Amino acid sequence: MSSTIVLVAENQELHAQLNRRCEDQQYGVLQKRDIPEALIYLRDPSCNASVVVFDVAMRRQQDYYALSEISTFRPHLQFILVAEKPRNGWGDPFPVKDNIRILPKSVPQHELFQVVQEAVIAADLLMESAQANEDVPLDELAKGSTSTFPIPFLQRVGMADVPVLLHGETGVGKEVMARRLCAYSPRAQKPFLKINCAALPSELIESELFGYEKGAFTGAMVDKPGKFEIAQGGTILLDEIGDMDIRLQAKLLQVLQDGEIQPLGSRKIVKLNVRVLAATHRDLRRAIEQGTFREDLYYRLNVVNIVIPPLRERRDEIMSLAEGLLRRHLRPGMTEPVFTEELKRLMMEYEWPGNVRELENLMRRFLVYQNAAMIENELTRAINDTKPRAILSVPKEYRPAPPAPDPISSMDHLAEVSRQAETRLLLEALEATHWNRRQAAARVNLEYKAFLYKMQKFGISEKREKAEVPQSA
């Protein structure tokens, strides 16, 4: 198998010597002038490199982040850094991964080439493993039927440049998947913006998405472009799309259909060239039935539907993910803790309701504690808490009949009680400040915009109008 080696070298003699050795092994060497030029090539979907050798000083923190990012969406790619360790360390965090090797400047040429050969073999093996899954049907891959999403599938979806709808529980890695698709797309070098539709109040998300013109509303002192306009030529991720206000969904649908936006208070029309990805943990089909999500918007976004399975359904990935996350947060000078067999067993038994995010937090605690027994005790308690409690061995005829289901104890009732309590708290603050909303927001320790959002959400303005109507005798 012919392999391509990318070389970024300050030393021209090194380039010449490596070229001669590579010709003997039928390797191709592609030389790049500097790190930015190499990163552009490595992000290109047509890149077929196996190994990258950096023999240049890497002084910028963003270069380390870029290596970590590229090694995530090109897991077969092997990096070799030939550099002197600076006095202030390698930066924080430095991408400590299996496919990144660090060699000193004093490394002999024959040893460097031996490391290159080993890296080529490792890259070829990883590529062959990924291509073995290439014949799996796309619909099966999109449901996460395999342990991972193979690189060929991600490349095909990324290059398709169509809307993608990502489904999965909280913490499974929907944003990570979106960024990987972007990295394989022709828009990889363009902006990638994320909007959390659940975090922004409905009255603000429209101006955030579409922008506004000076004087469009009180406080609009200057023109401000929206996220769609900022992301021109790139990708925008609408995270938690299932929580978007139903009124704004109609405007978003119009944008997707027409490919243009009109900022608030403006007469100009802005033509868009943006790829839209959407992510949600909700069942959108059920939301359509309940009238909280538009069916036409669902089909507009659902060109490719990728379901990311929860971690409990990917148990063969738990340990590899744990080791990778542990190394990601391992700082220079820290000791890497060892997984005991008991800890591995407990990690495989646990259900991981928080998915990969919960696993990452556990690995960060593991680095802090440096004690496997403490993590084992934590997992044992969590497993026991989720197990059903044993029923006392009392004869059936003497057991009390289970109480009839009470609708008042439902989650809907709890949500209603919470809503009523929060509404009452806001109303009391408003009455105490004579309906001065800024003072009321400060009284309940809320930001002013969040306070206005809750007023609209709970219909408090209507309550005030009713309160001002004289009561009939």
N, C-alpha and C positions, 0 to 999 in steps of 0.2 A: 504494500500500500504506500503510495507516494504521499508524503507529508510536507506541509508548508510551515516554515519557522519564520516568525516575524522577529526582526532584530532592530533594536533601538540602541545604538552604541555611539559613544563619544570617541572611542578608540578605533580608528580605521584598521589598525593591524589586527585587532580582534575580529573585525568583520571579514577580513581576507582569510584569516586562519580558519574561522568557522565555515566559510564558504567552501574551502578546499576539503575539509572533513565531511561536510554535508554532501558534496558531489559524489564522494565515494559511496555514501549510503543512499544515494538517489533522493536526498531531501532537497526541497526548494527553499531558498532563503530570500525573504522579502525585507529589504531594509527601509526603515522609516526615519525621517530626519529628527523627530522629537516626539515627546509623549503625546501632545494633543493630536498630531497626525496619526499616530498609532491608535489612539482611542477612537478616532473617527472610523478608521478601517475596521477595528474590532467590533464596532457597533453595527456595521453594515451587514444586513442579512445575507449577502453573497460571500461574506468572509468564510474562507475554508481553512483557516490556520489551526494548527494543532498545538504549537508551543510559541510562547512569546518570551524573548530574552531582553531584559532591560539592563543595559550597562550605562546608565545615566543617573545623575543625582536627582532624586525625587524629593523636592523640597516643599511642594505644595500639598496641603492636607487633602484638597479635592482630588488629587491624583490617586491617593490611597482609597478614597471612597469610590472612585471610578473603577479601580481594579476589583473591589469587592462587588460592585454592581454587575460588572461584566462577567465575573466568575459565577454569579448567581444564575444568569440566563444562558451562559455557555458553560455548563458544568464539566464538559469534556476538556476545555481549554486549560493548558498548564502554563503557569507563569514562573519565570526564573528571574529573581532580582539579584544582580551583582552590584553590591553597594556597600559603602562604609556606614556603619551605624552612627548617626549624628549624636552629638553630646546630649541633646535633650530628648533622646529616645526616638522611637518611630512614629510618634503621634498617638492620638487617642480618639477613636480606636484604630488599631492597626489590623488589617484583614488577615488574621491567622486562620488559614484554611489548608485543606489537604492538597489543593492544586496550586498553592503559592509557596515557592521555595526561595529561601534567602541564602546567598553565598557571599563570602567576603571578597573584597577586591583582589586579595592576594591568591585566589584560587588558581591553580595551574590550569593550562589550557586543556590538557587531556582529561582532567577531572571535570571541568565544565562540560566538555563534549559528552562525557559519560552520563552526566546528569541530564543533558539534553536528550540523549538516546532513551533513557529511562522514562522521561516525560513523554516522548513520542509514543512509546509503547502504551503508557497509561492512557493517553488521549485516544489512541486507536481502539483500545478495549472498551472505553466508555462510549465511543461513537457506535461501535458494533452492537453494544447492548441496547442503545437507544433505537437503532435502525431495526432491531429485531421486532419491535412493537409497531413498525410503520404500517403493517398490513391490517392492524386492528381497525374495524369500522369506526368512522368518525362519530356516529351516534353513541357507540359504546364508550368511546374515549370521553365524550362530552359529559357522560354520566359518572365519570370517575370509576369505571369498572376495573381499571388497572391500578396498580399501587401508586403510580405517578402518571402525569401527563407527558408522554414522550415528546422529545424535541420536534420531530417532524410535524406532529399535530399542532403544536404551538406555532411553529413557523407558518403553516398553512393558514391558520386562523389570523395570525398577526399580519401576514401579507395581504389578506383578503380585503382589508380596509372597509369593513362593514360594521354596523353596530353589534355589540356583544352584550348579552345579559348574563351576569354572574350570580348564581344562587349559592347559598351556603350559610350555615350557622355563624353566629358571631365568633370571630377569632380563627376561622379556618384559613384565612389568607386570601381573601378576595382582592384586596388592593395589591398584594404581591403578584397575583395572577394577572391583574390588569397591567401592571408595570412590565411584566415579562412579555405580554402580547405586544405592548408598545415597543419594547426593545427589538422585537422581531419585525416590526412594521417599517414601511418607508418613512414614517414620521418619527423615527427614533431620535433624530437630532433636533426635533422641534419641541415646543413646550408640552409638558404633561401637567395638567392641573386637576386637582381633586376638590369637589364640592360635597360637603356632608349635608344632604337635604334635610336630615332630622335635626341638625344643630342650629340652623338658621330660622328665625321667625319668618312666617309666610310673607309678611309685608316687606321684609328685607331681601329675601332670596331673589325676587324679581330684579331688583336693582343690582344685586351681586352678579346674576347671570347675564343680564342684558345691558347693564350700565345705565348712566343717566347724564343729562346735559345740565349745565349750570342753570340754576333757577327752577329746575323741575319740581322741587318741593322744598320745604323749609329745611335749611341746613345744607342744601346742595350749592356750595360756594364755587366749585370748579367742575369742569367736565370730568367724568370718571368712566373709563371703559369697563365693560363687563367681562366676566371670565371667558365667555365665548369669543369675544373680540381679542382678548389677551392670548388665547390659545390658538390663534389663527395658524393654520398649517399643521397643528399638532393634535393632541388628544385631550379630551376632558372626561373625567370619571365622575359620574353622578352617583355618589355613595348613598346607600339607604334610600333609593328611589321610591321604595314602597311607602315611605313616610312623607312624601311630598304632598303639599296641599292640593286638593282636587282642582281648585280654580287655576292654579299655576300649571297643572298638567296640560290643560288645553293650550296654553301659550307655548309650552315646550313642544307639544305635538306640532303646532304650526311652524315652529322654528325648524324642526326636523324635516317637515314636508317641503317647506319653501327654501330652506338653506339660507335664510337671512334673518336679521334681527333689527329691531328699531329701539334704540335706547329711550328710556323714559324722558318725556319732555322734548324729544327731538323729532324732526321731520325727516332726517336722513335715514336711508336704508343701508345696512351693512351686510354685504354678501359674505357668507361664511365658508370656510374650508376646514372643518373640524371633524375629527372622528369622535363619536360618542360611545363610551362604554358605561354601563350601568350595573350597579351591584345592590343586592338586597338579601336580607335574611328572612323576609316574609314570603308567604305563599301568595303570589300575585293573582293566581286564578281565584282563590277564595276571596281576595280583596275585590276582584271584579264583581263577584257574586254579591258581595256586601255593599257595592257601590262606592267604595273608597279608592278605586283605581280604574282609570279609563281603559277600556278594552282596546280601543284603536291605538293608544299609546303603547300598550303592551306589545301589540303585534309590530309596531314600528321599531321598537327596541329589540325585539326577540328574533333577530335574523339568525344569530348563533347563540345558543343557550348552553352555558357550561355550568354544570352542577358540581361543586367542590364538596366531596363527602366529608363528614366530621372525622376527627382524628380517631375516634373509637372504631370506625370502620376501616381504618388504615393502620392497623396495629403493626404491620411489618415495617412501617416507616417510623415508628415512635423512637426507637433507639438511634437511628441514623439522624433524625431531626434533633434529638436531644444532644447528641455529640456535636453536631454542627452549631447549634445555638450556644452550647457551652463554650466552644472555641471563639464564637463571634464576640462574646463578652469577656473573653480572657485577656486581661491587660498585660503588658510587658512586666515581667518580674513576678507575676502571680503563679501559684502552683495549680496545675490542673487536677481537680479531685478525681478519684477513681470510682467507677460504678461497681458496686458489689453485686453479686448474683441475686441477693435478696432485693436490692433496690431495682434491678432490672425486672424481676418477677412482679414486684408491686406496680411498677410503671406499666407493664403490660396488662395488669389486671384492672387498673383504675379506668374509669369511664371518660375522663377528661371533658367535662361539660364546657370548659372554657377553651377547648381545642388548642391550637398551636400557641395562642397568646398565653394560655395558662401554663403550657409546657415551658415556654420561654421564661416566664416569671419564676417557675420552679428552678430552672437551671441557674438563674441569676442568684437565687437564694443559696443554691448549692455552692456557688463560687464564694459567697460571703461566709457561709458556715464552715466550708471545708470539712464537712463531717457527714458521711453517708447515713449514719444512724439517725441523725436528726430528720433528714428527708424521709427516711423509711418510716419513722414514727408519724410524721405528718401525713404521708400517703395512707398508712394503716388506719389512722383516725378517719380520713376522708372516705376510705372504702367502707369502713364500718358504719359511718353515718348514712351511707346510701343504701345499705342492705336493709330489707324489710325485717321488722322486729318479730321475734318468735311469738307464736300464739301460745298462751298458757294451755297446758294439757287438761282442760276441763271438759267433761262430757258434753256433747253437742246439745243435749236436751236441757242442760243447766246454763248454757251460755245465753246472755241477754241478746235479744234481737238487735241487729244493727239499726241505728236510727235512720229514719226516712231521709232521703236526700233533701237538703234545705237550699233552695235557690239563693237565699240571703247570704249563704257562706261562699258563694261563687267568687271568682276573681273579678267578675264584672262589678259585683257589689263593693268589693274592696277598692276598686278603681274609682267608683262613684263616691264612696266615703272620702277617699283622698282628695278628689276634686272638690267636694263640698267644703272640706276643711281648708283647702288652699284658697278657695273663693272667699270664704268667710274671713281668712287672714288678710287678704288683699283689700276687702271692703272695709274692714276695721281700720287699716292703715289709711285708706282714702278718707274715711269719715274723720279720723283724728287730725288729718292735715287739710280738712275742708276741700278735699278733692284736688289738692295739688299733687299731680302725679310724680313729679321729680322728688318731692319731699317724701311721698309715700314709698317710692322705690328705695330711697335711702333708709327709711324706717324698717323695712323688711330685709335690708341688706341684699338688694338685687340691683343689677345694672338697669339703667333706664329703658333701654331697648327691650331687654328681657321682660321687664315689668309691663311694657305696652303689649308685648306679645301675649303674655298671660291674661291681660285684660280682654284682649280680643278673643283668645281661646275660650275663656269662661263666660264671654258675653256680659262683662261687667258694665259696659257702657249702657246696655239695655236696662240693667238693674238700676242704674242711676236715674234714667228717664222715668222708670216706674216709681222710683222713690220720690221724685219731684212732683208727681201727679197728686193733687190734694185727695185725701181719702174721704169718700162720701160717708155721711153719718149713718 
